Amino acid sequence: MSNRFNNKGLIIILSGLIVILILTMVIKVPKERSTLKTRLFDLDTSKVSEIIITPKVETGKPFEFTKEKNKWTVRQDKIIAQPMKNAVENILSEVLQLKPQSLVAVDNSKWKEYELTDSLATKIRFLDKKGKTLGDLMIGKFTYKQAANPYGYGGGNNIEGTSFVRLSNDKKIYSVEGFLAFSFGGTFNDWRDKSFLRCKRDDISKITYTYPADSSFVLMKKDSLWYAGDQRVDSLKTTNYLSSISFTDGDEFADGFRPASSPIYSMTIEGNNLLNLTVKCFREEGKDKYVFNSSLNPEIYFTSGKNGLFEKLFKPLNYFEKKEVAGKK
């Protein structure tokens, strides 16, 4: 009798525990899960007309992307520039893809630790054409770890990054996948278009170099062979050179520069399926640097030392000349 009572009591207790477990699973767990956003940022990109990025205090001043007549520009103070290709599209795409991995903190006690205070965070603000804020994101520190190759071969490990973020009007800190500090970091100039030369190597058929004194020459393709004047040149070296200049970016921006004289060096690139491209090189007065301008972006000037753009673009004639192999004539 006693054993049967004990067994009956245990069954009742066990049944009660099962009921409590079920209620916990049905009510409490979904409630806790619901506190974690499935999507960090909800933004109608069609309404975005302005994006303001405020870097960390020690990094630089704020700058803004503005859309007018479906064209984006980037501005800081009085400088208005063309943003690098797909810059705005990449910003919007990356923000919309942010999905919280975990809720790290619910109050401001850990803002400094995760670099999410006003001075430590990178801030991104999205506005519509009337200046109404559509969203405001703050990006803090990041961590990374080695992710083991599941196949155990082929170069070892990959790097997995975790970034910490919060919305400006929310105290909560979330972790998200990726290295947002790199994606949205940098200064105003890092977001500007630095395109200097863009063409296909195989379309180039002639380059005219205008140099000081009597050092000018023309590099020209004739019947699939390259010549400088009437002399054959080294085809491999010429091909490598053309490859290197066909996709060239500028170095540092020379904002405010206006040439006071004619260029000291210039080159004109001609070819098939190609609008002529002209490069001009000026000497920066009082400095051991050159200033460059190309017809691809005629309003933009770049500055570089002699070992930068100058050395890459303006080769002397003897650079291309064929070298005689020892013992051969």
C-alpha positions as CSV (number, residue, x, y, z in Angstrom):
1,M,0.0,0.0,0.0
2,S,2.8,2.3,1.0
3,N,4.8,1.6,-2.2
4,R,1.8,2.1,-4.4
5,F,1.1,5.5,-2.6
6,N,4.7,6.5,-3.1
7,N,4.6,5.6,-6.8
8,K,1.4,7.5,-7.2
9,G,2.9,10.5,-5.5
10,L,6.0,10.4,-7.7
11,I,3.8,10.2,-10.8
12,I,1.9,13.2,-9.7
13,I,5.0,15.2,-9.0
14,L,6.6,14.1,-12.3
15,S,3.4,15.1,-14.2
16,G,3.5,18.5,-12.5
17,L,7.1,19.0,-13.5
18,I,6.3,18.1,-17.1
19,V,3.4,20.6,-17.1
20,I,5.7,23.3,-15.7
21,L,8.3,22.5,-18.4
22,I,5.8,22.7,-21.1
23,L,4.4,26.0,-19.9
24,T,8.0,27.3,-19.7
25,M,8.6,26.2,-23.3
26,V,5.4,27.6,-24.6
27,I,5.3,30.9,-22.7
28,K,8.6,32.0,-21.3
29,V,11.1,30.9,-24.1
30,P,9.2,32.5,-27.0
31,K,8.8,35.6,-24.8
32,E,12.6,35.8,-24.3
33,R,13.3,35.1,-27.9
34,S,10.9,37.9,-28.9
35,T,13.1,40.4,-27.1
36,L,15.9,39.8,-29.7
37,K,15.2,41.7,-33.0
38,T,15.1,39.5,-36.1
39,R,16.2,42.6,-38.0
40,L,18.2,45.4,-36.5
41,F,17.4,48.1,-38.9
42,D,14.1,48.6,-40.8
43,L,14.6,51.2,-43.5
44,D,12.8,52.2,-46.6
45,T,15.8,52.9,-48.9
46,S,13.6,54.6,-51.5
47,K,13.0,57.5,-49.0
48,V,16.7,58.0,-48.1
49,S,18.0,61.3,-49.5
50,E,20.8,62.0,-47.1
51,I,23.2,59.9,-45.1
52,I,25.4,61.6,-42.5
53,I,28.4,59.7,-41.2
54,T,30.1,61.0,-38.0
55,P,33.4,59.2,-37.5
56,K,34.9,58.6,-34.1
57,V,36.0,61.9,-32.6
58,E,39.7,61.3,-33.1
59,T,39.2,60.1,-36.7
60,G,37.8,63.1,-38.5
61,K,34.9,65.5,-39.0
62,P,31.4,64.5,-40.2
63,F,30.5,64.3,-43.8
64,E,27.3,63.6,-45.7
65,F,26.0,61.9,-48.8
66,T,23.2,63.9,-50.5
67,K,20.9,62.8,-53.4
68,E,19.7,65.4,-55.8
69,K,18.0,64.4,-59.1
70,N,18.8,60.8,-58.4
71,K,22.5,61.6,-58.3
72,W,24.6,61.2,-55.1
73,T,27.4,63.5,-54.0
74,V,29.5,63.5,-50.8
75,R,30.2,66.7,-49.0
76,Q,32.4,68.0,-46.2
77,D,32.4,71.7,-45.4
78,K,32.7,73.4,-48.8
79,I,34.1,70.4,-50.7
80,I,31.5,68.6,-52.8
81,A,32.8,65.4,-54.5
82,Q,31.8,62.4,-56.4
83,P,31.5,59.3,-54.1
84,M,33.4,56.2,-55.0
85,K,31.4,53.7,-57.1
86,N,28.5,52.0,-55.4
87,A,29.4,53.6,-52.0
88,V,25.8,54.5,-51.1
89,E,24.3,51.3,-52.4
90,N,26.8,49.3,-50.3
91,I,26.0,51.3,-47.2
92,L,22.2,50.7,-47.6
93,S,22.7,47.1,-48.4
94,E,24.9,46.3,-45.4
95,V,22.7,48.1,-43.0
96,L,19.6,46.3,-44.1
97,Q,21.4,42.9,-43.7
98,L,22.3,43.5,-40.1
99,K,20.8,40.7,-37.9
100,P,21.5,40.6,-34.1
101,Q,23.3,37.5,-32.9
102,S,22.8,38.3,-29.3
103,L,21.6,40.9,-26.8
104,V,24.8,42.0,-25.0
105,A,23.5,44.7,-22.6
106,V,20.2,46.4,-21.8
107,D,21.4,49.7,-20.3
108,N,24.2,52.2,-20.7
109,S,26.6,50.7,-18.2
110,K,28.6,48.9,-20.9
111,W,28.5,51.7,-23.6
112,K,32.1,52.7,-22.9
113,E,33.4,49.1,-22.8
114,Y,31.9,48.5,-26.3
115,E,32.8,51.9,-27.6
116,L,29.2,53.0,-28.1
117,T,29.3,56.4,-26.5
118,D,28.9,59.6,-28.6
119,S,32.7,60.1,-28.8
120,L,33.8,56.5,-29.3
121,A,31.2,55.3,-31.8
122,T,30.9,55.8,-35.5
123,K,27.4,57.2,-36.2
124,I,25.3,56.8,-39.3
125,R,22.1,58.8,-39.7
126,F,19.6,58.4,-42.6
127,L,17.2,61.2,-43.5
128,D,14.5,61.8,-46.1
129,K,14.3,64.7,-48.4
130,K,12.5,66.8,-45.8
131,G,15.3,66.2,-43.3
132,K,13.3,63.7,-41.1
133,T,15.4,61.0,-39.5
134,L,14.6,57.6,-40.8
135,G,17.2,55.7,-38.8
136,D,20.2,56.3,-36.6
137,L,22.9,53.6,-36.1
138,M,25.9,53.6,-33.8
139,I,28.9,51.2,-34.5
140,G,31.3,50.4,-31.7
141,K,34.2,47.9,-31.2
142,F,34.6,44.6,-32.9
143,T,36.2,41.3,-32.0
144,Y,37.4,38.4,-34.2
145,K,38.3,34.7,-33.9
146,Q,39.7,32.0,-36.0
147,A,37.1,29.8,-37.7
148,A,38.5,26.3,-38.2
149,N,38.3,25.0,-41.8
150,P,35.6,22.2,-41.5
151,Y,37.5,20.2,-44.2
152,G,40.8,20.3,-42.4
153,Y,42.9,21.4,-45.4
154,G,43.4,24.1,-47.9
155,G,45.1,26.9,-46.0
156,G,44.0,26.7,-42.4
157,N,41.5,29.1,-40.8
158,N,39.2,31.9,-41.7
159,I,38.5,35.0,-39.7
160,E,35.1,35.6,-38.2
161,G,34.2,39.1,-37.0
162,T,31.6,40.3,-34.5
163,S,30.7,44.0,-34.2
164,F,28.8,45.7,-31.4
165,V,26.1,48.2,-32.3
166,R,23.1,50.0,-30.9
167,L,20.4,52.3,-32.2
168,S,20.8,55.9,-31.0
169,N,17.4,56.0,-29.4
170,D,17.9,52.7,-27.6
171,K,20.2,51.7,-24.7
172,K,20.5,48.1,-25.8
173,I,23.7,46.7,-27.2
174,Y,23.6,44.0,-29.9
175,S,26.3,41.9,-31.4
176,V,26.1,41.4,-35.2
177,E,28.3,39.6,-37.7
178,G,31.0,41.3,-39.6
179,F,33.6,44.1,-39.3
180,L,31.5,47.2,-39.5
181,A,34.3,49.4,-38.2
182,F,36.1,48.7,-41.4
183,S,33.0,49.0,-43.7
184,F,31.9,52.3,-42.3
185,G,35.2,53.7,-40.9
186,G,37.5,56.1,-42.7
187,T,37.5,59.8,-43.3
188,F,35.8,61.9,-46.0
189,N,38.5,61.3,-48.5
190,D,38.3,57.6,-48.1
191,W,34.7,57.7,-49.5
192,R,35.6,59.9,-52.6
193,D,36.0,58.6,-56.1
194,K,39.7,58.4,-56.8
195,S,39.4,57.2,-60.4
196,F,42.2,58.5,-62.5
197,L,42.5,56.3,-65.6
198,R,40.1,53.7,-66.7
199,C,40.5,51.8,-70.1
200,K,41.2,48.4,-71.5
201,R,44.8,47.6,-72.1
202,D,44.1,46.0,-75.5
203,D,42.2,49.0,-76.7
204,I,45.3,51.3,-76.4
205,S,47.2,51.8,-79.6
206,K,49.1,55.1,-79.1
207,I,50.5,57.2,-76.2
208,T,52.0,60.6,-76.9
209,Y,54.4,61.7,-74.1
210,T,55.2,65.4,-73.9
211,Y,58.3,65.9,-71.8
212,P,60.7,68.9,-71.1
213,A,63.6,69.6,-73.5
214,D,63.9,67.0,-76.4
215,S,62.8,64.0,-74.4
216,S,59.2,63.7,-75.8
217,F,58.3,60.6,-77.8
218,V,55.4,58.5,-79.1
219,L,54.7,54.9,-78.2
220,M,52.6,53.3,-81.0
221,K,51.2,49.9,-82.0
222,K,51.8,49.0,-85.7
223,D,50.7,45.6,-87.0
224,S,50.5,44.1,-83.5
225,L,54.0,45.3,-82.7
226,W,55.0,48.3,-80.5
227,Y,57.3,51.0,-81.6
228,A,58.8,54.2,-80.1
229,G,59.5,56.3,-83.1
230,D,60.9,53.9,-85.7
231,Q,62.4,51.5,-83.1
232,R,60.9,48.3,-81.9
233,V,60.4,48.2,-78.1
234,D,60.3,45.4,-75.6
235,S,56.8,43.9,-76.0
236,L,56.5,42.2,-72.6
237,K,57.6,45.3,-70.7
238,T,55.2,47.5,-72.8
239,T,52.3,45.1,-72.2
240,N,53.0,45.1,-68.5
241,Y,53.2,48.9,-68.4
242,L,49.9,49.2,-70.3
243,S,48.2,46.8,-67.8
244,S,49.5,48.8,-64.9
245,I,48.2,52.2,-66.1
246,S,44.8,51.0,-67.5
247,F,43.3,51.0,-64.0
248,T,44.9,53.8,-62.0
249,D,43.6,55.6,-58.9
250,G,44.9,58.9,-57.6
251,D,46.8,59.2,-54.3
252,E,46.0,62.2,-52.1
253,F,43.5,64.9,-53.2
254,A,44.9,68.3,-53.9
255,D,41.8,70.3,-53.1
256,G,42.0,73.9,-54.0
257,F,44.9,73.5,-56.4
258,R,44.6,75.6,-59.5
259,P,47.5,75.4,-62.1
260,A,49.4,78.7,-62.4
261,S,51.3,77.5,-65.5
262,S,51.3,74.8,-68.2
263,P,52.0,71.2,-67.2
264,I,55.6,70.2,-67.2
265,Y,54.7,66.6,-68.3
266,S,51.7,65.3,-70.1
267,M,50.5,62.2,-71.9
268,T,47.6,61.4,-74.3
269,I,46.3,57.9,-74.6
270,E,44.5,57.0,-77.8
271,G,43.0,53.7,-79.1
272,N,40.1,51.7,-80.4
273,N,36.7,52.0,-78.6
274,L,38.3,54.6,-76.5
275,L,37.9,58.4,-76.0
276,N,41.2,60.1,-75.8
277,L,42.5,60.3,-72.2
278,T,44.9,63.1,-71.3
279,V,47.0,63.3,-68.2
280,K,48.7,66.5,-67.0
281,C,51.4,66.8,-64.4
282,F,52.3,70.0,-62.6
283,R,55.0,70.8,-60.1
284,E,53.6,71.8,-56.7
285,E,55.2,75.1,-55.9
286,G,57.6,75.0,-53.0
287,K,57.2,71.3,-52.5
288,D,58.9,68.2,-53.7
289,K,55.7,66.8,-55.1
290,Y,53.7,66.7,-58.3
291,V,50.1,67.5,-58.9
292,F,48.2,65.3,-61.5
293,N,45.0,65.8,-63.4
294,S,43.2,63.5,-65.9
295,S,40.5,64.1,-68.4
296,L,38.5,61.3,-66.8
297,N,37.8,63.6,-63.8
298,P,38.9,67.0,-65.0
299,E,37.9,68.9,-61.9
300,I,39.9,66.7,-59.5
301,Y,43.6,67.1,-58.8
302,F,45.8,64.6,-56.9
303,T,49.2,65.1,-55.4
304,S,51.9,62.5,-55.2
305,G,55.6,62.2,-54.7
306,K,57.9,61.2,-57.6
307,N,57.8,57.6,-56.6
308,G,54.0,57.5,-56.9
309,L,51.9,58.4,-59.9
310,F,54.8,60.1,-61.6
311,E,57.0,57.0,-61.7
312,K,54.1,54.8,-62.7
313,L,52.9,56.9,-65.6
314,F,55.8,58.9,-67.1
315,K,58.4,56.4,-68.2
316,P,61.5,57.6,-70.2
317,L,62.1,56.3,-73.7
318,N,64.9,53.9,-72.6
319,Y,62.4,52.1,-70.3
320,F,60.7,50.6,-73.4
321,E,63.8,49.9,-75.5
322,K,64.6,46.3,-76.4
323,K,67.7,45.1,-74.6
324,E,70.2,43.2,-76.6
325,V,70.8,39.7,-75.3
326,A,74.5,39.0,-74.7
327,G,76.1,37.1,-77.6
328,K,73.3,38.0,-80.0
329,K,72.9,40.7,-82.5
